Each structure stands twice: as C-alpha cells, then as structure tokens.
Amino acid sequence: MRHPAVILFAMLLPLGLAACGEPEDTGPGRPVAHRREAFKSILRAFEPIGVSLRADKYAPDRIIAMAEQLNRVKDGPWGYFTPGSDYPPSRATAKVWSEREQFEAGRRAFSAATESLLAAAAARDEARVRAAYEVLEATCRDCHKVYKR
C-alpha cells in the first residue's frame, strides 16, 4: 500500500502547477489574448512548412496551402499592440511602443517575406521556397530578439 502522503502529493501536484500558470488577460478588449491567439494562427501555418523543409519532404501542394493560410492570417496580431497593452501576460518589451517606427518596419518586412514565400510556393520551386522560408524565419527571429521577452 502506498503512503498517504505520496498519494496526497500526487493529487495536489496538478493543482499546484495550474496555479503557476500565466495571469489571464483581463484588460479592456483583451488585446494581449487576441494578439497571442493571432500569433498562434501564424505559427500553425508557418511551422508545418519548416517541418516539411527540415525533413527534406518537399510537398508543394501542402506548402502552397500553408503559405496561403499564412498570408491570410499575417496581419492578425498587429492591431492588438495598442497603447497600454504591455501588462502581464504580455511578453512584448517596452520597445514595441518606444520604437514604434522600427517595430512597424519589422511588421512590413514580415508581411513582404510572407508574400515572397507564397509566390515561391506557387512557383513550386523548392530552392526558392527554402530561401523565402529562411528570410521569413529571419524576420521573426530579428523581431523577437528586440521586441519579445
């Protein structure tokens, strides 16, 4: 028979871990929650392309579909970076608001790179798709270095 303390610990552990979660977005209009969901939509379209390319399993029809989806959702998060929306659970740094022009330039670079990936995918040129994916990935990485905690 197991020791009662072990059983109690096993039962309480999930509750304790749940309490350690991020705070809920309770701000007016929930901009943090909306932009995070929009970024997740971007990732759901972007990541399968990278998985396919990293696994050397170029699937042009699937990549076209994902690139089209990515192009549809690419503008989702940006309108939710509103003044005063830098509260938890936001992971945005203060530079999003203090360096607004640079942040906007990063958004434009992301948008252009998304369109380039879609054009490369539509051309069914694997080398072009790989190059466009790398450029797009770099726009994400560069923005996250400065504007995400």
Phi, psi and omega in degrees: 000142182279151179292135182302327180294323179294317179296316179298316179300315180297327180283326184273340182303311179300324178295318179296319179293323178297324180290341180275000183295173180289154177292153179281147175283110180248010180291159180302123181078356178050053183297325180295314179298319181294316181290326177295319177294322178295320176295324177296323177296320177298313181297322179296334176270324186285312188298319179300330177294313179298319178300314180300315182290320180292331180273004184053041177239069181295117180235090189305318181296317179293319180294320176299313180300317181290321179294322176296317178297316179301317180297325179292326186258359188300333183267000186304310189281335197295323180291349181265003174272064184273154176305137179085005180257033180255035181257159177301137019265021181299142174250008179286140176277165179297339181295338176305321183266328181278339178241054188302318181295318179293321178297317178296322177297321176296321177296317179296320178296319177299315181297315179296319180294325177296317179294323177295321177296318179298317179296318179295318179297316180297330178283349180057038180252104185302317181298319178294320178298314180301314181296316180294322178297317180298319178296315179298315179301322179294324178295321177296310183300315182297319180292316181296326179302322186263322193249005180230136176272000000 
